[in-house]
Every structure is written in structure tokens, then in C-alpha cells.
Amino acid sequence: MSSALDRLKNLTNNISSYERARKDNLIILEKLFTEIGVNEKVEKFSELFDFKAINLSGASLLSENLGEIKEGKYLQVLAIGYDKDAVVKSKNISLGYFGKVENVDVELKNKIVEFIIRFRFEKSFMTLEHYHGMLEPFKKNE
């Protein structure tokens, strides 16, 4: 009995922890949205999540070398937009161009990397919610 109760408490703590992390993440993400100038290309913060993905050129987003610059490249934030009615469904949209990566202030580069990781963190929650909702019709068969 105690073991089941402990598992339930652990599960509740994990869910609560993720929700807190998500809430905190959105606050910081919105701050970074303005600090790195993405607000100049995307009018409203909420519209940021209309993009399928946001990528970075010029610096690594891999966990083993996060933020490491790629010499000779240009630091640029690229969003992937999607229009289901267009002939070409997806297109890259520049959300920020910062010049040669080796000339970009390290603090700014780190904020850009953090922005993208925080965007992806929130986008993963949105994707989870989307697919959870898509499973609803199947629940009647359980």
C-alpha cells in the first residue's frame, strides 16, 4: 500500500515540477523574445508558436557541445513556417541575423541559444497536448 502511495506522490511531484518548469520557461522565453530582437520580425509572442520549428545556424544546439560556434559561419535564427494551402508547403523565415558568429558577443550568442532551447521545450509540450487530444476518439474503444 505504501509503495503505491509513494509512486502516486512521486508522479504528482513530477507533473507539478514539469508544469512549474513550463510556466517559468514561458516567462523567460518571452523576455528573450524581446532581448534578441525576434519581436521585430514576429509581432506577437503567441505567434512564435505558429512556426513548426526554430533552428540556428552558426552555433551548435547539440547537448554535447551546446553553443559552440562554427567558425566562418553566420549566426542566424531561422524559423520554419508552414502553409498547407501553398504549392511549397514550408519555407524558412529569418527571425534574426547577427553576422559572423566569431564577431557576435558571447552573451548575445548564449541568449540566442537559450531562446531556441526554451522555444523547443515549450513546443514539445504543445506537441504532447496536440497528440493527447488526437487520442480522444480512440478512448471510447478502450
Buried (B, 14 or more C-beta within 10 A) or exposed (E): EEEEEEEEEEEEEEEEEEEEEEEEBBEEBBEBBEBBBBBEBBEEBEEBEEBEBBBBBBBBBEEEEEBEBBEEEBBBBBBEBEEEEEEEEBEEBEBBEBEEBEEBEEEBBBBBBBBBBBBEBBBEBEEEEEEEEEEEEEEEEE
